[in-house]
């Protein structure tokens, strides 16, 4: 170690009387100057300023002769790294290089991690490349893994794989962490088979997979919908003597909940308990989220009560999930009660919970309560963001109060918040719905002028509004503009354009768009088919309408009440009720044979409301199928009862 030398003994003590900010100098050099076991006395509020390092170096002649120790410079680098001062860090590092001082791998790793935090992966790689020749520092797997981790943190997965492939050329033998990082990179790239290949080769390289390896692979397999393979890994890891932890189980439970397989998810929880692995907050939140997605809100609330009983207190995330689920089901009053319970437990709702409740209150027609909730949010000092303002604007537009929506937009701008694409889309939709076409188009222009890029939803709203107003030509222009910018039309956009063509009597162009939908990613729904069926029947082209209905059934799209009314009006249900009955009866049978019991039961309800009694054998077929479905639901309910009790 190079100790600080300040000439004579008197000089060494007199330095403390030098009229400059010596507390900073002491902070840098106290490990060199102070005797062993004695730390320099510094004021508590005195902070080290890394930018002064260079100034300290320049002023060395004024402070007597001394040698800057390697540990001193390391300390300067560490402080620069902690403060994120890249410029000072690099000055000190390259000063060490130029003075041929010892630059250990620990210093290099520290700088690499700092580059990672600053999102400078290229600099991290360059530093690793010049470790040996530039800094005479030995490269090991530790610095190699540090660079690999920096590339993953920057989401540069391709480059991470490429960098890993250079391990042999720099004489580095990968360890367990190296393999885990590589497997993670392959999984993020969607190359699961490559990840599995690396996983299988690990033992031959002297690395045994750990719980992190398995959880990374399980997550990758679940995201590729290869759930069975992911679950098989759970059994394999136990056979290999690697005991699963809560993270492994949570990954699998989350994968099953995403696919809606709540029965297998509940069995995994049972397995988890049998293995002595206690479900944690993530486990419960994952199950609750899965239940909410399936609309099983009552069971989700029961699970929250179980969390409390197991001393795993629900968090703000748990409450937020329940509230969001209740709002989506239209159970806003219950969601408000959950928020009250949340506040009683010391969890304060954030802006996203408030926005969900405000949106739900507007959708239920309770705008006054929504405004009160918003005011309460302001009174409690909760931050308002774009999401909250957008929920308010959308709510007022839903009830046709576009003037109030405009006022909220002005307030949003006054508070320094910029509207996003959802904000503009909500306002544009509001103007279209009240017939203020010109102002809706102006909102679109303002959105483009502000630099806010439209998305598929905003294009759909514009196309729908223009076609609804009979401006099919302008709607087609917007359609081409959307395609030109790489956006794929959704079912709403297609249906809007098809309706525009049908209203203009251009049925063939509408059918062409339907065929385009069938060939692409957007699947036509019942609304789309009803638009075309209505036009064909109005034109008296019943054969083509019947053919289109057959195509509708083949696409697993069930007819609804509107579909039935379109055909019944054409068949003259009042004039010839027998023909109407036979038509619907045949539809019911076709749906039953395809296993679509719900669609068949809907048609039965339509027939009964119109006093068109189904044939006895048709009625029997539907009832039997419904009973089979009921048994399945009973089995699922039984599994959940076991889980929750």
VMD Tcl script that draws the C-alpha trace (Angstrom):
set ca {
  {0.00 0.00 0.00}
  {1.29 3.49 -0.87}
  {0.92 5.64 2.22}
  {0.39 9.37 1.88}
  {3.62 11.27 2.54}
  {3.52 14.98 3.24}
  {7.19 15.77 3.79}
  {8.22 16.45 7.39}
  {6.21 15.61 10.46}
  {5.31 19.28 10.93}
  {4.17 19.49 7.36}
  {1.98 16.41 7.82}
  {0.18 18.00 10.79}
  {0.04 21.52 9.31}
  {-1.97 20.37 6.33}
  {-5.12 20.62 8.40}
  {-4.59 24.38 8.62}
  {-4.41 24.88 4.85}
  {-7.21 27.35 3.95}
  {-9.19 25.20 1.53}
  {-11.99 22.65 1.71}
  {-9.76 20.01 3.25}
  {-12.65 17.95 4.53}
  {-13.04 16.71 0.97}
  {-9.34 15.89 0.77}
  {-9.55 14.06 4.07}
  {-12.56 12.14 2.76}
  {-10.52 10.93 -0.20}
  {-7.25 10.19 1.54}
  {-8.14 9.38 5.14}
  {-7.26 5.70 4.70}
  {-3.74 6.74 3.66}
  {-3.05 9.67 6.01}
  {-4.72 8.64 9.23}
  {-2.95 6.24 11.59}
  {-4.25 2.67 11.72}
  {-7.55 2.42 13.53}
  {-8.10 6.20 13.37}
  {-10.64 7.68 10.96}
  {-10.57 11.30 9.89}
  {-13.10 13.42 11.70}
  {-15.58 14.82 9.22}
  {-18.87 16.66 9.66}
  {-21.87 14.36 9.16}
  {-23.35 16.63 6.50}
  {-20.12 16.80 4.49}
  {-20.50 14.89 1.22}
  {-17.78 13.63 -1.07}
  {-17.82 15.30 -4.46}
  {-16.32 12.94 -7.08}
  {-15.83 15.82 -9.51}
  {-13.16 17.25 -7.19}
  {-10.89 14.23 -7.70}
  {-9.25 15.73 -10.75}
  {-8.78 19.05 -8.93}
  {-7.10 17.23 -6.05}
  {-4.64 15.65 -8.48}
  {-3.81 19.06 -10.00}
  {-3.17 20.66 -6.59}
  {-0.67 18.08 -5.34}
  {2.34 20.45 -5.57}
  {0.69 22.89 -3.20}
  {0.11 20.16 -0.64}
  {3.63 18.83 -0.41}
  {5.10 15.73 -1.98}
  {3.09 12.52 -1.70}
  {2.34 9.28 -3.52}
  {-1.26 8.53 -4.51}
  {-1.94 4.98 -3.36}
  {-3.76 2.43 -5.50}
  {-6.37 1.99 -2.78}
  {-6.91 5.77 -2.75}
  {-7.66 5.78 -6.44}
  {-9.93 2.77 -6.05}
  {-11.79 4.69 -3.36}
  {-12.17 7.64 -5.77}
  {-13.50 5.32 -8.50}
  {-15.95 3.73 -6.07}
  {-17.34 7.08 -4.99}
  {-17.66 8.21 -8.60}
  {-19.43 4.94 -9.41}
  {-21.82 5.31 -6.47}
  {-22.77 8.80 -7.59}
  {-23.01 7.82 -11.26}
  {-20.32 10.35 -12.27}
  {-19.04 8.56 -15.37}
  {-16.74 11.41 -16.47}
  {-14.78 11.53 -13.20}
  {-14.70 7.75 -12.98}
  {-13.13 7.49 -16.43}
  {-10.57 10.23 -15.63}
  {-9.38 8.34 -12.56}
  {-9.44 4.96 -14.34}
  {-7.37 6.13 -17.29}
  {-5.02 8.05 -14.98}
  {-4.34 4.71 -13.30}
  {-3.78 3.17 -16.73}
  {-1.35 5.90 -17.84}
  {0.61 5.72 -14.57}
  {0.74 1.92 -14.91}
  {-0.93 1.39 -11.58}
  {-2.53 -1.85 -10.52}
  {-6.05 -2.07 -11.96}
  {-7.57 -5.17 -10.41}
  {-10.48 -7.11 -11.82}
  {-12.59 -5.83 -8.92}
  {-12.10 -2.27 -10.17}
  {-12.97 -3.31 -13.73}
  {-16.14 -5.09 -12.51}
  {-17.13 -1.99 -10.54}
  {-16.77 0.18 -13.67}
  {-18.63 -2.39 -15.82}
  {-21.56 -2.37 -13.37}
  {-21.57 1.43 -13.42}
  {-21.74 1.38 -17.22}
  {-24.65 -1.04 -16.91}
  {-26.58 1.29 -14.59}
  {-25.93 4.16 -17.01}
  {-27.18 2.06 -19.95}
  {-23.79 2.10 -21.67}
  {-23.34 -1.56 -22.67}
  {-20.90 -0.76 -25.50}
  {-18.49 0.84 -23.06}
  {-18.74 -2.18 -20.78}
  {-17.80 -4.49 -23.66}
  {-14.95 -2.22 -24.77}
  {-13.52 -2.16 -21.25}
  {-13.67 -5.95 -21.05}
  {-11.88 -6.22 -24.41}
  {-8.95 -4.03 -23.31}
  {-8.55 -5.45 -19.77}
  {-5.43 -7.46 -20.58}
  {-3.59 -5.25 -23.07}
  {-4.76 -1.87 -21.80}
  {-4.89 -2.37 -18.04}
  {-2.76 -5.50 -17.53}
  {-5.72 -6.92 -15.61}
  {-6.51 -10.64 -15.63}
  {-9.89 -11.59 -17.08}
  {-11.92 -14.24 -15.27}
  {-15.45 -15.54 -15.44}
  {-16.48 -12.86 -12.91}
  {-15.85 -9.92 -15.26}
  {-17.20 -11.99 -18.15}
  {-20.49 -12.54 -16.29}
  {-20.66 -8.85 -15.38}
  {-20.64 -7.84 -19.05}
  {-23.13 -10.59 -19.90}
  {-25.48 -9.31 -17.20}
  {-25.14 -5.70 -18.45}
  {-26.21 -6.81 -21.94}
  {-29.25 -8.64 -20.53}
  {-30.24 -5.62 -18.43}
  {-30.16 -3.53 -21.62}
  {-32.41 -6.12 -23.35}
  {-29.65 -6.82 -25.89}
  {-30.30 -10.54 -25.89}
  {-28.86 -11.21 -29.36}
  {-25.62 -9.49 -28.42}
  {-25.53 -11.36 -25.11}
  {-25.61 -14.68 -26.97}
  {-22.94 -13.43 -29.38}
  {-20.76 -12.25 -26.49}
  {-21.11 -15.60 -24.72}
  {-19.87 -17.40 -27.82}
  {-16.52 -15.57 -27.40}
  {-15.83 -17.22 -24.01}
  {-13.49 -19.84 -25.47}
  {-11.51 -17.27 -27.46}
  {-10.68 -15.37 -24.25}
  {-9.93 -18.59 -22.32}
  {-12.86 -18.34 -19.92}
  {-14.71 -21.37 -18.62}
  {-18.39 -20.50 -18.01}
  {-19.80 -21.24 -14.56}
  {-23.36 -21.72 -13.28}
  {-24.13 -18.00 -13.45}
  {-22.88 -17.84 -17.07}
  {-25.20 -20.68 -18.08}
  {-28.15 -19.12 -16.24}
  {-27.62 -15.81 -18.02}
  {-27.31 -17.52 -21.41}
  {-30.49 -19.54 -20.82}
  {-32.29 -16.35 -19.84}
  {-31.14 -14.68 -23.08}
  {-32.38 -17.58 -25.20}
  {-35.73 -17.61 -23.37}
  {-36.20 -13.88 -23.90}
  {-35.49 -14.38 -27.60}
  {-38.13 -17.13 -27.71}
  {-35.49 -19.75 -28.55}
  {-36.65 -22.21 -25.91}
  {-35.20 -25.27 -27.62}
  {-31.77 -23.60 -27.64}
  {-32.18 -22.84 -23.94}
  {-33.08 -26.48 -23.26}
  {-30.04 -27.60 -25.23}
  {-27.77 -25.45 -23.03}
  {-29.59 -26.75 -19.95}
  {-28.92 -30.38 -20.93}
  {-25.22 -29.66 -21.55}
  {-24.61 -27.96 -18.20}
  {-23.63 -31.12 -16.21}
  {-20.97 -32.03 -18.79}
  {-19.37 -28.62 -18.09}
  {-19.37 -29.20 -14.34}
  {-22.38 -26.99 -13.59}
  {-25.47 -28.37 -11.91}
  {-28.72 -26.46 -12.65}
  {-30.16 -24.64 -9.64}
  {-33.66 -23.37 -8.81}
  {-32.98 -20.17 -10.81}
  {-32.11 -22.23 -13.91}
  {-35.34 -24.19 -13.63}
  {-37.53 -21.13 -12.98}
  {-36.07 -19.34 -16.03}
  {-36.79 -22.35 -18.25}
  {-40.25 -22.85 -16.77}
  {-41.11 -19.22 -17.43}
  {-39.85 -19.45 -21.02}
  {-41.85 -22.62 -21.68}
  {-45.02 -21.14 -20.15}
  {-44.73 -18.04 -22.33}
  {-44.51 -20.31 -25.38}
  {-47.66 -22.17 -24.19}
  {-45.62 -25.32 -23.45}
  {-47.12 -25.71 -19.99}
  {-46.85 -29.50 -19.79}
  {-43.10 -29.39 -20.43}
  {-42.71 -26.70 -17.78}
  {-44.57 -28.81 -15.20}
  {-42.48 -31.86 -16.15}
  {-39.38 -29.84 -15.19}
  {-40.81 -29.52 -11.67}
  {-40.71 -33.30 -11.25}
  {-37.29 -33.50 -12.88}
  {-35.70 -30.94 -10.58}
  {-36.91 -32.85 -7.52}
  {-35.48 -36.12 -8.88}
  {-32.16 -34.33 -9.42}
  {-32.14 -33.20 -5.78}
  {-32.94 -29.55 -6.46}
  {-35.87 -28.67 -4.25}
  {-38.36 -26.21 -5.79}
  {-38.95 -22.90 -4.08}
  {-41.91 -20.50 -4.15}
  {-40.57 -18.83 -7.32}
  {-40.69 -22.12 -9.27}
  {-44.25 -22.80 -8.18}
  {-45.35 -19.22 -8.83}
  {-44.04 -19.32 -12.40}
  {-46.05 -22.47 -13.13}
  {-49.18 -21.23 -11.33}
  {-48.98 -17.99 -13.31}
  {-48.64 -19.92 -16.59}
  {-51.69 -22.05 -15.80}
  {-53.75 -19.04 -14.71}
  {-52.91 -17.26 -17.96}
  {-54.36 -20.17 -19.92}
  {-57.40 -20.27 -17.64}
  {-56.53 -23.71 -16.25}
  {-57.41 -22.88 -12.66}
  {-58.01 -26.53 -11.71}
  {-54.39 -27.52 -12.36}
  {-53.23 -24.30 -10.72}
  {-55.09 -25.26 -7.53}
  {-53.51 -28.73 -7.63}
  {-50.07 -27.12 -7.84}
  {-50.86 -25.10 -4.72}
  {-51.76 -28.38 -2.97}
  {-48.47 -29.88 -4.17}
  {-46.65 -26.79 -2.97}
  {-48.09 -27.18 0.54}
  {-47.28 -30.91 0.64}
  {-43.64 -30.14 -0.18}
  {-43.49 -27.71 2.74}
  {-43.28 -24.66 0.48}
  {-45.52 -21.95 1.91}
  {-47.53 -19.88 -0.60}
  {-46.43 -16.26 -0.48}
  {-48.03 -13.00 -1.54}
  {-47.07 -13.57 -5.19}
  {-48.76 -17.00 -5.15}
  {-52.00 -15.57 -3.81}
  {-51.91 -12.54 -6.12}
  {-51.36 -14.80 -9.13}
  {-54.33 -17.00 -8.21}
  {-56.50 -13.97 -7.48}
  {-55.58 -12.44 -10.84}
  {-56.43 -15.73 -12.57}
  {-59.79 -15.90 -10.80}
  {-60.55 -12.30 -11.78}
  {-59.72 -13.03 -15.42}
  {-62.22 -15.89 -15.33}
  {-64.81 -13.72 -13.60}
  {-64.63 -15.76 -10.36}
  {-64.69 -12.69 -8.14}
  {-66.41 -14.31 -5.18}
  {-63.71 -16.97 -4.96}
  {-61.06 -14.30 -5.34}
  {-62.48 -12.44 -2.32}
  {-62.53 -15.73 -0.36}
  {-58.86 -16.20 -1.22}
  {-58.10 -12.73 0.15}
  {-59.70 -13.76 3.43}
  {-57.52 -16.89 3.39}
  {-54.46 -14.68 2.92}
  {-55.37 -12.80 6.08}
  {-55.94 -16.07 7.97}
  {-52.48 -17.31 6.90}
  {-50.90 -14.04 8.06}
  {-49.96 -13.14 4.49}
  {-51.54 -9.72 4.43}
  {-52.99 -8.59 1.11}
  {-51.03 -5.77 -0.50}
  {-52.10 -2.83 -2.61}
  {-51.57 -5.07 -5.67}
  {-54.01 -7.63 -4.27}
  {-56.68 -5.03 -3.59}
  {-56.08 -3.38 -6.95}
  {-56.61 -6.70 -8.76}
  {-59.88 -7.35 -6.92}
  {-61.12 -3.80 -7.53}
  {-60.28 -3.97 -11.23}
  {-62.05 -7.34 -11.55}
  {-65.18 -6.09 -9.78}
  {-65.29 -2.97 -11.94}
  {-65.05 -5.07 -15.11}
  {-68.08 -7.06 -13.92}
  {-70.01 -3.87 -13.26}
  {-69.96 -4.43 -9.47}
  {-68.74 -0.92 -8.73}
  {-70.38 -0.55 -5.31}
  {-68.58 -3.70 -4.12}
  {-65.34 -2.34 -5.56}
  {-65.84 0.85 -3.54}
  {-66.29 -1.28 -0.40}
  {-63.03 -3.10 -1.15}
  {-61.26 0.25 -1.46}
  {-62.64 1.27 1.93}
  {-61.36 -2.01 3.41}
  {-58.02 -1.38 1.74}
  {-57.69 2.02 3.42}
  {-58.65 0.53 6.80}
  {-55.69 -1.86 6.47}
  {-53.31 1.02 5.85}
  {-53.01 0.65 2.08}
  {-53.76 3.79 0.15}
  {-55.18 3.49 -3.37}
  {-52.99 4.77 -6.16}
  {-53.98 6.67 -9.28}
  {-54.62 3.45 -11.23}
  {-57.16 2.18 -8.70}
  {-58.87 5.57 -8.69}
  {-58.99 5.62 -12.50}
  {-60.55 2.12 -12.58}
  {-63.24 3.15 -10.08}
  {-63.93 6.46 -11.84}
  {-64.28 4.66 -15.16}
  {-66.57 2.05 -13.57}
  {-68.80 4.69 -11.98}
  {-69.21 6.47 -15.30}
  {-70.03 3.20 -17.08}
  {-72.71 2.46 -14.48}
  {-74.23 5.91 -15.11}
  {-73.13 7.36 -11.77}
  {-71.22 10.43 -12.91}
  {-71.85 12.38 -9.69}
  {-70.16 9.70 -7.59}
  {-67.29 9.62 -10.08}
  {-66.76 13.37 -9.66}
  {-66.93 13.03 -5.86}
  {-64.34 10.27 -5.95}
  {-62.08 12.42 -8.10}
  {-62.41 15.34 -5.68}
  {-61.68 12.98 -2.77}
  {-58.57 11.83 -4.58}
  {-57.41 15.46 -4.87}
  {-58.17 16.15 -1.19}
  {-56.08 13.14 -0.12}
  {-53.13 14.41 -2.11}
  {-53.00 11.45 -4.48}
  {-51.05 12.22 -7.63}
  {-53.13 12.65 -10.76}
  {-51.72 11.35 -14.00}
  {-52.77 10.85 -17.60}
  {-54.70 7.69 -16.71}
  {-56.99 9.50 -14.25}
  {-57.65 12.44 -16.57}
  {-58.29 10.08 -19.48}
  {-60.80 8.13 -17.36}
  {-62.63 11.39 -16.60}
  {-62.62 12.54 -20.22}
  {-63.82 9.14 -21.42}
  {-66.53 9.09 -18.75}
  {-67.95 12.50 -19.63}
  {-67.84 11.62 -23.33}
  {-69.77 8.41 -22.62}
  {-72.65 10.41 -21.16}
  {-72.49 12.91 -24.03}
  {-71.08 15.75 -21.95}
  {-68.27 16.68 -24.32}
  {-68.06 20.26 -23.00}
  {-67.08 18.97 -19.55}
  {-64.63 16.59 -21.23}
  {-63.04 19.59 -22.97}
  {-62.78 21.39 -19.62}
  {-61.01 18.40 -18.06}
  {-58.60 18.33 -21.01}
  {-57.76 22.02 -20.41}
  {-57.22 21.30 -16.72}
  {-54.95 18.41 -17.65}
  {-52.85 20.67 -19.89}
  {-52.70 23.39 -17.20}
  {-51.24 20.82 -14.79}
  {-48.42 20.12 -17.21}
  {-49.66 16.72 -18.37}
  {-49.68 15.79 -22.05}
  {-52.69 13.88 -23.44}
  {-51.86 10.46 -24.80}
  {-53.44 8.54 -27.66}
  {-56.20 7.15 -25.39}
  {-57.09 10.67 -24.23}
  {-57.45 11.95 -27.78}
  {-59.29 8.79 -28.87}
  {-61.86 9.13 -26.07}
  {-62.52 12.78 -26.92}
  {-62.74 12.06 -30.64}
  {-65.20 9.24 -30.02}
  {-67.29 11.53 -27.82}
  {-67.59 14.17 -30.54}
  {-68.50 11.54 -33.15}
  {-71.25 10.10 -30.94}
  {-72.93 13.50 -30.42}
  {-72.75 14.22 -34.15}
  {-70.07 16.92 -33.96}
  {-68.09 15.52 -36.88}
  {-65.97 18.59 -37.55}
  {-64.71 18.81 -33.96}
  {-63.91 15.08 -33.92}
  {-61.73 15.51 -37.00}
  {-60.08 18.55 -35.36}
  {-59.15 16.38 -32.36}
  {-57.51 13.95 -34.77}
  {-55.52 16.77 -36.38}
  {-54.48 18.14 -32.97}
  {-53.27 14.69 -31.95}
  {-51.06 14.46 -35.05}
  {-49.76 18.03 -34.65}
  {-48.81 17.39 -31.02}
  {-46.59 14.49 -32.09}
  {-48.83 11.86 -30.51}
  {-48.82 8.88 -32.86}
  {-52.21 7.23 -33.51}
  {-52.66 3.53 -32.85}
  {-55.03 0.87 -34.20}
  {-57.77 1.91 -31.73}
  {-57.69 5.59 -32.71}
  {-57.79 4.64 -36.39}
  {-60.79 2.38 -35.71}
  {-62.63 5.25 -33.99}
  {-61.89 7.61 -36.89}
  {-62.98 5.09 -39.54}
  {-66.11 4.16 -37.61}
  {-67.09 7.80 -37.11}
  {-66.56 8.72 -40.76}
  {-68.43 5.68 -42.10}
  {-71.26 6.20 -39.60}
  {-71.63 9.72 -40.99}
  {-71.85 8.33 -44.51}
  {-68.35 9.55 -45.45}
  {-67.21 6.23 -46.90}
  {-64.67 7.84 -49.22}
  {-62.96 9.63 -46.30}
  {-63.17 6.46 -44.23}
  {-61.39 4.57 -47.01}
  {-58.66 7.23 -47.05}
  {-58.16 6.77 -43.30}
  {-58.11 3.00 -43.87}
  {-55.31 3.28 -46.45}
  {-53.43 5.68 -44.18}
  {-53.63 3.14 -41.36}
  {-52.33 0.31 -43.56}
  {-49.57 2.57 -44.87}
  {-48.31 3.14 -41.34}
  {-48.15 -0.58 -40.61}
  {-51.23 -0.90 -38.38}
  {-53.42 -3.96 -38.76}
  {-57.15 -3.20 -38.68}
  {-59.08 -4.81 -35.85}
  {-62.61 -6.25 -35.99}
  {-64.10 -2.81 -35.20}
  {-62.31 -1.14 -38.11}
  {-63.28 -3.91 -40.51}
  {-66.90 -3.89 -39.34}
  {-67.06 -0.10 -39.70}
  {-65.75 -0.18 -43.28}
  {-68.02 -3.12 -44.16}
  {-71.03 -1.23 -42.78}
  {-70.01 1.84 -44.75}
  {-69.90 -0.20 -47.97}
  {-73.21 -1.92 -47.17}
  {-74.97 1.38 -46.41}
  {-73.70 2.68 -49.74}
  {-75.05 -0.44 -51.50}
  {-71.54 -1.74 -52.24}
  {-72.10 -5.24 -50.82}
  {-69.43 -6.95 -52.93}
  {-66.72 -4.66 -51.53}
  {-67.98 -5.47 -48.05}
  {-67.73 -9.20 -48.77}
  {-64.20 -8.69 -50.10}
  {-63.22 -7.15 -46.77}
  {-64.78 -10.10 -44.95}
  {-62.62 -12.49 -46.97}
  {-59.61 -10.33 -46.12}
  {-60.47 -10.68 -42.44}
  {-60.73 -14.45 -42.72}
  {-57.31 -14.58 -44.40}
  {-55.69 -12.34 -41.76}
  {-55.39 -12.09 -37.99}
  {-58.67 -10.25 -37.29}
  {-61.54 -12.69 -36.92}
  {-65.04 -11.49 -37.86}
  {-67.54 -11.52 -35.01}
  {-71.32 -11.74 -34.95}
  {-71.64 -7.96 -35.50}
  {-69.61 -8.18 -38.72}
  {-71.71 -11.04 -40.09}
  {-74.98 -9.36 -39.09}
  {-74.09 -6.24 -41.09}
  {-73.56 -8.29 -44.24}
  {-76.53 -10.61 -43.65}
  {-78.82 -7.62 -43.16}
  {-77.70 -6.07 -46.46}
  {-78.07 -9.33 -48.39}
  {-81.57 -9.93 -47.00}
  {-82.61 -6.35 -47.76}
  {-81.41 -6.86 -51.32}
  {-83.53 -10.03 -51.45}
  {-80.47 -12.21 -51.99}
  {-81.53 -14.95 -49.55}
  {-79.39 -17.77 -51.10}
  {-76.18 -15.78 -50.56}
  {-77.33 -14.88 -47.06}
  {-77.88 -18.58 -46.25}
  {-74.41 -19.42 -47.60}
  {-72.89 -16.63 -45.49}
  {-74.71 -17.97 -42.41}
  {-73.14 -21.38 -43.07}
  {-69.71 -19.75 -43.29}
  {-70.44 -17.96 -40.02}
  {-71.12 -21.27 -38.27}
  {-67.99 -22.82 -39.77}
  {-65.94 -19.97 -38.25}
  {-67.24 -20.85 -34.74}
  {-69.25 -17.64 -34.66}
  {-72.68 -18.18 -33.09}
  {-75.80 -16.31 -34.31}
  {-77.58 -14.05 -31.83}
  {-80.99 -12.40 -31.53}
  {-80.18 -9.86 -34.26}
  {-79.15 -12.64 -36.64}
  {-82.42 -14.46 -35.98}
  {-84.51 -11.31 -36.50}
  {-82.80 -10.58 -39.83}
  {-83.83 -13.96 -41.23}
  {-87.23 -14.11 -39.52}
  {-88.22 -10.79 -41.07}
  {-87.23 -12.11 -44.47}
  {-89.01 -15.42 -43.91}
  {-92.12 -13.62 -42.66}
  {-92.42 -15.16 -39.20}
  {-95.96 -13.84 -38.77}
  {-97.11 -15.06 -42.18}
  {-95.34 -18.41 -42.16}
  {-94.39 -19.28 -38.54}
  {-93.76 -22.95 -39.41}
  {-90.96 -22.03 -41.86}
  {-89.48 -19.69 -39.24}
  {-89.62 -22.45 -36.62}
  {-87.96 -24.99 -38.92}
  {-85.20 -22.53 -39.82}
  {-84.26 -21.81 -36.19}
  {-84.73 -25.44 -35.17}
  {-82.22 -26.54 -37.77}
  {-79.75 -23.93 -36.55}
  {-80.06 -25.25 -32.99}
  {-79.37 -28.83 -34.14}
  {-76.32 -27.74 -36.14}
  {-74.90 -25.92 -33.14}
  {-75.52 -28.89 -30.82}
  {-73.75 -31.25 -33.21}
  {-70.75 -28.91 -33.14}
  {-70.72 -28.93 -29.33}
  {-71.69 -25.24 -29.06}
  {-74.30 -25.65 -26.37}
  {-74.33 -22.03 -25.24}
  {-75.12 -20.76 -28.73}
  {-77.86 -23.38 -29.07}
  {-79.42 -22.38 -25.74}
  {-79.48 -18.72 -26.85}
  {-81.43 -19.69 -29.98}
  {-83.85 -21.77 -27.88}
  {-84.54 -18.66 -25.77}
  {-85.18 -16.64 -28.96}
  {-87.60 -19.31 -30.21}
  {-89.50 -19.40 -26.91}
  {-89.86 -15.60 -26.75}
  {-91.35 -15.69 -30.26}
  {-93.62 -18.66 -29.42}
  {-91.82 -20.86 -31.95}
  {-91.71 -24.14 -30.01}
  {-88.71 -26.40 -30.84}
  {-89.26 -30.00 -31.88}
  {-89.24 -32.44 -28.92}
  {-86.04 -34.17 -30.10}
  {-84.28 -30.79 -30.49}
  {-85.35 -29.72 -27.03}
  {-84.12 -33.02 -25.56}
  {-80.75 -32.66 -27.29}
  {-80.16 -29.19 -25.83}
  {-81.22 -30.17 -22.31}
  {-78.92 -33.21 -22.28}
  {-75.95 -31.18 -23.47}
  {-76.59 -28.47 -20.87}
  {-76.68 -31.10 -18.12}
  {-73.29 -32.44 -19.24}
  {-71.86 -28.94 -19.02}
  {-73.32 -28.55 -15.55}
  {-71.47 -31.68 -14.35}
  {-68.20 -30.22 -15.56}
  {-68.85 -26.97 -13.70}
  {-69.72 -28.92 -10.55}
  {-66.40 -30.76 -10.72}
  {-64.51 -27.47 -11.07}
  {-66.43 -25.97 -8.16}
  {-65.56 -29.00 -6.03}
  {-61.83 -28.56 -6.74}
  {-61.96 -24.90 -5.74}
  {-63.87 -25.72 -2.57}
  {-61.05 -28.10 -1.57}
  {-58.45 -25.43 -2.32}
  {-60.15 -22.71 -0.34}
  {-61.11 -24.86 2.64}
}
mol new
graphics top color blue
foreach p $ca { graphics top sphere $p radius 0.5 }
foreach p [lrange $ca 0 end-1] q [lrange $ca 1 end] { graphics top cylinder $p $q radius 0.2 }
display resetview
